[in-house]
Amino acid sequence: MDRFATARDLVIARQPDAPTFGLRPHAAGKAARWFLEHFPGDVAYAVKANASPFLLGALYGAGIRHFDVASLPEIEDVASIPDAHLHFMHPVKSRHAIRRAFFEFGVRSFSLDSESELAKILEETGNAGDLTLWVRLAVQSKNSKLPLEKMFGVAPGKAARLVQKTRQVAKKLGLTFHVGSQTVSPEAYVNALDEVGALIVRAGIVLDRVDVGGGFPSAYANSRPEPLSNFIEAIKRAYAALPAGENCRMMCEPGRALVSEAESLIVRVNSRRGNELFINDGAYGALFDAAHLGWIYPVRLLSKTDPAPAAELAPFSFWGPTCDSIDRMPGPFQLPASVSEGDYIEIGNIGAYGRAIAGRFNGFGAYEQGILLDPPMLSVYDVGRDLGHNRGPALPAGMTT
Ligand SMILES: Cc1ncc(COP(=O)(O)O)c(C=O)c1O
């Protein structure tokens, strides 16, 4: 793939007609190294966030060997990675998927949140005696932009019985939870680990694994997470208080935090009407979260001149390329007031759940891509820069929230 120093250089070289992903594999590598160095346990990458081979390669190169997968296509994406440990963490799987995962791809690690799923896993693996089984608990979200608590997880009242039944058949028994994506402060992890402790006592079981899930935050223009080190310290303290033996091991499953900084999206303005810009990607493409969840990604105009002239910023909303009126990203996105048709814009920190969600509605959704060598637009991994939530993440020159 072609490499460019910056998104601006890519635009000068290509003047792309299609929306273009600018990949920063180096940013994925940096994030992975941070987690591997600081998290006291296994770090599994949640493949659902972005399955680009370039990012998977960067994560692997940095040392990631565990992968959280939720479907057969995701398993196929990572099964051939050398030494990969696959964890099939979707609590509701088809029989076909369990069978192929176990017999064809050698998966031995599965999650569940009901007795019927436990029975299904045992039936489809021929009552295998070498399974790691993770019981997913329903835990409360707190300070999360995307709570997941309603869909999965066994309720506290039913958890002890399910855990005991699972203990009887699992080679290794784990408890797992997800506090919600883009959780900006660590209390939810502490509460969830407290619940894990209470459940161990109530069920009277010996636990082999605790998985604190994903949910670790990234930096966006309108989201100001606490430093990641606060999360690790809080998790370490809460884990140390658990009635779990020395052989119990922790795991985490970040998706967003490992890859969000590793891609930008370069879009072109096809029309301007007042402070509304019609751009060539949108809600049915990589900007789903900006349209439906109010995500505000960092943006910058890729200036035609270098250096960019000092510009007064103004708030803009975006319309996507389809004919559907919900193809709208309200923002506000702060851009130079002079932005006009034909200009290109870099939309940063879109590596998590951007390309992964994009579809082909109305014939759109074909992307170009290129490698970018410069730093991501916002980073939670910049050593020496205070990204504390009181002041928000550091912003590049010329950008405001
Ligand atoms: C089971 C599981 N693990 C991990 C993740 C990754 O979460 P995040 O991207 O918030 O880190 C998800 C996201 O939905 C999930 O469902």
The ligand as a MOL file (V3000), in Angstrom:
LIG
                    3D

  0  0  0     0  0            999 V3000
M  V30 BEGIN CTAB
M  V30 COUNTS 16 16 0 0 0
M  V30 BEGIN ATOM
M  V30 1 C -17.6640 -9.2210 24.2680 0
M  V30 2 C -17.0140 -7.9460 23.8490 0
M  V30 3 N -15.7190 -7.7630 24.1450 0
M  V30 4 C -15.0560 -6.6350 23.7670 0
M  V30 5 C -15.6910 -5.6390 23.0620 0
M  V30 6 C -14.9200 -4.4200 22.6700 0
M  V30 7 O -15.3820 -3.3130 23.3290 0
M  V30 8 P -14.6370 -1.8890 23.1870 0
M  V30 9 O -14.4690 -1.6270 21.7540 0
M  V30 10 O -15.5580 -0.9560 23.8750 0
M  V30 11 O -13.3220 -2.0200 23.9000 0
M  V30 12 C -17.0670 -5.7720 22.7540 0
M  V30 13 C -17.7840 -4.7120 22.0470 0
M  V30 14 O -18.9630 -4.7410 21.7900 0
M  V30 15 C -17.7440 -6.9570 23.1680 0
M  V30 16 O -19.0470 -7.1480 22.8860 0
M  V30 END ATOM
M  V30 BEGIN BOND
M  V30 1 1 1 2
M  V30 2 1 2 3
M  V30 3 2 2 15
M  V30 4 2 3 4
M  V30 5 1 4 5
M  V30 6 1 5 6
M  V30 7 2 5 12
M  V30 8 1 6 7
M  V30 9 1 7 8
M  V30 10 2 8 9
M  V30 11 1 8 10
M  V30 12 1 8 11
M  V30 13 1 12 13
M  V30 14 1 12 15
M  V30 15 2 13 14
M  V30 16 1 15 16
M  V30 END BOND
M  V30 END CTAB
M  END
